[in-house]
Amino acid sequence: MDIVDIAQNSQQRLQEAALMNHKQAAAVPTPPMKLSNSGRALCIDCDDDITERRKIILNAQRCTSCQQDVINLKHRGR
């Protein structure tokens, strides 16, 4: 993988994130799939608190790290 490939991958991820944010702006937030005992939203993969993340990405169900893992797996499968 050379620098052009890296740049193209980075650009594609940015475009996908922008599109997702645009779609979410018009969407009604879905409730979190996983909650702590105190009612805080948790990542469905690692149980990290994602309450602050959901203020930015309304329908987030994963923490940043787990979501990046999912994106990386999708890109490898192409």
Secondary structure, 3 states (H helix, E strand, C coil): CCHHHHHHHHHHHHHHHHHHHHHHHCCCCCCCCCECCCCCEECCCCCCECHHHHHHCCCCCCCHHHHHHHHHHHHHCC
